[in-house]
Amino acid sequence: MIAPVTSAPAASVPPDLAGAVLTVDLAALQHNWRSLAAAASPAQCGVAIKGDAYGLGMAPVGRALWAAGCRHFFVARPMEGADLRALLPEAEIYVLDGLFPGQAEFYARHRLRPALTELGQAREWAAFGRRYGHKLPAGLHVDTGINRLGFGPEEFRALLDDSFLLQGLNFTLLMSHLACADDPAHPLNRLQRDRFDALRAALPGVPGSLANSPGIYLGPAFTHDLVRAGIAIYGGNPTPHQPNPMKPVARLEATVLQLRTVPAGDTVGYSASWQATRPATIAVLGAGYKDGIPRSLSSRQDDGPAQVFLHGRRCPIIGRVSMDMMGVDVTDLPQGAVKRGDRAEIFGPNIAIDEAAAWAGTISYELLTRLGSRYARHYDGIESEPA
Ligand SMILES: *Cc1c(COP(=O)(O)O)cnc(C)c1O
């Protein structure tokens, strides 16, 4: 049995002493997994839990997903895999970075399945298995057009032609990764799928996996046997330009450190980049780029479009985001409404992570994975019993 998470990690900061509070809604996370699993069905729904669960905390996220019924997990690095193994003794764990040189023993000890990306890795894994008398399970990652990791067509052919090598390998997954799944009209999607399907024919019986989160929404021809959902699990929109079918999972709130009144003509913050055009009330929030708030959320002189949500209203971010703080214009809130210690939402239920990321000139993935370590972390929502 997996012990439920009852408290935040030991290193966490008490909320009343934190400049910002990150709340992760584990019930929403589980809901998102179930709805992606339904969308991908009859394929199974695995989860990319790499990067500390996209910055949200691998331990509570991993336990919540296991409890919801998720059995397949994808990490980037072998160390992430070892950490996840300690948490989930029975999970199927694939290492997307492949096999690191000389580290087969580490993978085997933690029962990690490398997603083998080239012949040298395949040879090393097979040789290790032979030495220890086991044919160890592994994924086989083929490149179908993104040109990052994976066997190219010629290497794949060479693998198929090497019957001794093939006999030493136990492929439990054939996978490839889409470059443009977030753009359903992009011709590369269909091209990659056609190439993937052609390669699959050479390894009948090996389960296939192509789709990431947006790939699931490209339709049943893309889901194969197992999907690898990432950002959508964490609340990002897998259907760009359409309403987000996912529930928000992460909420980041920054504490009001001080309120100040600024006369018209005064400037706020470094480089005096924002100037008050009327007498203004400014709330200084305790979150900055050290906390993962992109400096590119800073306003331009036109007030910029970036906003926070405070007392039921969107308020513009003004001036430069600095290391530990940022300013917001609360002049349009009722006088006296904002108090020291209040919390402003930077993203969450009222400001979508995709929206905040776009203001900063980036994507939800980067916004989440760059979140800082200095705020209080709070995990909400019951983790239900294992299914
Ligand atoms: C990160 C990753 C995923 C998950 O992608 P999302 O777009 O977050 O759903 C799937 N497959 C591979 C190979 C990845 O690296």
The ligand as a Tripos MOL2 file, in Angstrom:
@<TRIPOS>MOLECULE
LIG
   15    15     1     0     0
SMALL
NO_CHARGES

@<TRIPOS>ATOM
      1 C1          7.6930   15.2250  -22.1120 C.3       1 LIG1
      2 C2          7.3330   14.1590  -23.0650 C.ar      1 LIG1
      3 C3          5.9960   13.7580  -23.2140 C.ar      1 LIG1
      4 C4          4.8340   14.4970  -22.5870 C.3       1 LIG1
      5 O1          4.5340   15.6060  -23.4160 O.3       1 LIG1
      6 P1          3.3420   16.6270  -23.1100 P.3       1 LIG1
      7 O2          3.3320   17.5140  -24.2990 O.co2     1 LIG1
      8 O3          3.6980   17.3280  -21.8560 O.co2     1 LIG1
      9 O4          2.1020   15.8180  -22.9710 O.co2     1 LIG1
     10 C5          5.7440   12.6570  -24.0210 C.ar      1 LIG1
     11 N1          6.7500   12.0170  -24.6770 N.ar      1 LIG1
     12 C6          8.0330   12.3970  -24.5700 C.ar      1 LIG1
     13 C7          9.0780   11.6580  -25.3180 C.3       1 LIG1
     14 C8          8.3660   13.4860  -23.7840 C.ar      1 LIG1
     15 O5          9.6440   13.8820  -23.6980 O.3       1 LIG1
@<TRIPOS>BOND
     1     1     2 1
     2     2     3 ar
     3     2    14 ar
     4     3     4 1
     5     3    10 ar
     6     4     5 1
     7     5     6 1
     8     6     7 2
     9     6     8 1
    10     6     9 1
    11    10    11 ar
    12    11    12 ar
    13    12    13 1
    14    12    14 ar
    15    14    15 1
@<TRIPOS>SUBSTRUCTURE
     1 LIG1         1 GROUP 0 **** ****
